[in-house]
Amino acid sequence: MRAVAPLFGRRARLRWLHLIIGGALLTPYFLVSTVLVGMASGGEQLFSSLPAQLVAFALALPMAAVTGFFALVRPLSVAAARALCGVPPALLADGPARTRQARVRAACWYTLHLALGGIVSGITLALPPFAVTVAALPFFAGLRETWLYGGHDALREPWALAFAPLAGLAMLVAMALVAAAAGELLARRAPALLGPTPEDRLAAAERRAADLAVRNRLARELHDSVGHALSAVTLQAGAARRVLDRDPEFVREALTAIEETTRRTVGELDSVLGLLRRDGEPDEGGEAAYGPGLDALDGLLAHCGVPVAYEREGDPGDPDNVDPAVSREAYRIVQEGLSNALRHGGGGPSPVRLLIAVRERELEIVVENPVGERPAVVRPGGGRGLRGIAERAVLLGGRTEAGPYDGGWRLTARLPLTAGRTTDGHAEEQR
């Protein structure tokens, strides 16, 4: 079976079908060219003249090539090649041909497909009846008489009749060989003629970059909102457990803080998941899709799990002072800064200092916290917070700095007041 698979296996049969489809597509062009050749020759012996048929066939191919320049020819040809030619999908382009180079390639493929399909279709229609007749000559005297009347005197020889079945079988095998070779040729030329052009690759790369940007943004949102909530809830639950029997009032306050934190985080999580369901496209208003802004900072500070000494200059929560998009990113930066203080502050009584100042051209955020001997909260998979803060700032045209400061840790972020407007300076490398 393996020996005949290249000729009669499933792939060979599908490629043969693909060629038959090409012959069917060639038919209207061939009929039109036949009419033109008939008009030029006066219509005499048109269908019985092999040279006239070859001329009509040659005239039909340029007509097919012109049709191949239409943009939708390529996606239809790609679909057929993927389904019937056995070409790996990754080697073929997606979508209509938009550039001149892509259309020329598609037209060449279309013409080649129809040319080979016309030849194979003609052989498939004409050769099998003839081959079966030749193979049956030794077994049917009536057939031999008919052929003798037709001038085939070689059939009077016994050796000719003995080889007739082999000759008929050889014709069928030759037909299969021609179809397999034509199908293999199309399969080998498909990546070159239907494959992506440089413009297609660039467009695909841009789509992948856009998808990756959406994924990174969603990852930052989940890291900052859910990560902060888990850190705060873990610390508050641990503190409540330690004083459960001694200070019921503290336990009650801790449980209230846990409830408020989880409720707020569930709302933020719903917003992020809603953004994911819409493939990263924000709402017209945009605020619900991205999360809260600096106007919701009081609720965050009240239940963040660490004491905070909050100072502000100006009114950062006023949308007239700070662009809403900048306000939302600033909220996330503050949230991550407090999460870092919660995880690495050691649980000491010293408050975290938070400064948010609306300057003339930028919004300044400073988070200072003491550093404990050991982290108060250890969360596996951490270590991406500062990188996420830097990414948020850079996307807005701002910059960040983070590092040891006066025995503690300082995080500074400077953002433009309007999204997309850059400030002087550059984003520094974050650890």
Secondary structure, DSSP 8 states (H G I E B T S, - for coil): -TTTHHHHSHHHHHHHHHHHHHHHHHHHHHHHHHHHHHHHHTTTTTTT-HHHHHHHHHHHHHHHHHHTTSTTHHHHHHHHIIIII---GGGS--S---SHHHHHHHHHHHHHHHHHHHHHHHHHHHHHHHHHHHHHGGG-HHHHHHHHHTT-GGGGSHHHHHHHHHHHHHHHHHHHHHHHHHHHHHHHHHHHHHS--HHHHHHHHHHHHHHHHHHHHHHHHHHHHHHHHHHHHHHHHHHHHHTTTT-HHHHHHHHHHHHHHHHHHHHHHHHHHHHHHTTT---SS-HHHH---GGGHHHHHHTSSS-EEEEEES-TT-TTTS-HHHHHHHHHHHHHHHHHHHHHSTT-S--EEEEEEE-SSEEEEEEEEE--SS-S---TT---HHHHHHHHHHHHT-EEEEEEETTEEEEEEEEESSTT---SS------
